[in-house]
């Protein structure tokens, strides 16, 4: 198949998005895309900073139909913006709010769009067209771009929808930004390619998430992260029913999955993928630890490296994770963390992901993360290198928390020090950027800091 449609809605009146409980039709969406595409300035590379999910979708689609490439870095810090200028000299940004501090030419998303009464043909896009560049952190600190072609992205999100049972009519609410690969695929492209609809806002506070979800028609899907989900359940009483829950960006504790399924009265699935491959597998956390790859995707082991190939993965791609095939089945696997997160202390091995899983599964822990000691600071005790842990647990004492950890992990991996904090510096996708955690750690370990630690 050489082309695939921009959206999969079969009627001009089909609903593409919701704003303030009001539907936005496919007819209006296509009109808005044409309007924005005709207004874009010169320049083929675009940094999409729209905060409104619908505006982001229109801007992305306008870039696609005008053969522009959307740059999707993980952050929008001044340094990252400078890096984008080095990668693409012609880059400009699209913003629907004040873009102050962004040292780029700015195209402001139109405040108002004319109401459309005319039907438009759905554009067909060349499967080989590069529609985005996403980035991983290079070993030198320079972002490494990965090209995303229309065909592989569409096949990926269609496979995701098929595996999860997402069909036309599903309304999707996301707590993750569309600029993140998980958000791009699950909160934006999957609704557009399954005939569903997306919510224009990306609520953050638990009360706002519940209100937005309750306002959507059913069936409805909540796309979130373990951090957002834990906070939502801890700070909310009754939550609205959902029909499907989706989580990614970090391992999800089974106890949290059970609570979420019970309170939302909906199944919860985790999504597995990476920047290089996109989303390629899922699991229902309450039903077992094994992951199931999407249709036509399979894994191949070569030594300690596992390769993904088939389906939307157009060429064999090495994975950065420690993966174990289940019964030699190339479509089912267990995930043991990332190679870069392997910890080896006194001849014993584990991973930071495994330790974080058990830390966050302790009753009373609202958030927490294990860290490797900074370079040149080994935190050795009796010649044994020690890990560090940051934890948000206002109702636990250090003694109680350490005892709970002793019951879950080998004593050699117990953290020294264990630092209690008010919050971890997570980004909008629920991840912990290394520079932010190291800066927090430096403040906590300064001689003037009085934060509780053991």
Helices and strands as residue ranges (DSSP letters): E 3-5, E 15-19, E 22-25, H 26-39, E 45-48, H 53-65, E 69-72, H 78-87, E 92-95, E 106-108, E 124-126, E 130-137, E 143-149, H 150-164, E 171-174, H 181-183, I 184-189, H 190-194, E 197-199, H 206-215, E 220-225, H 226-235, E 244-248, H 254-264, E 268-274, E 278-284, G 285-287, E 291-293, E 298-302, E 305-310, E 313-318, E 321-326, E 329-338, G 339-341, E 342-345, E 348-351, H 352-360, E 367-371, E 380-381, E 384-385, E 388-392, H 398-406, G 411-413, E 418-420, H 434-444
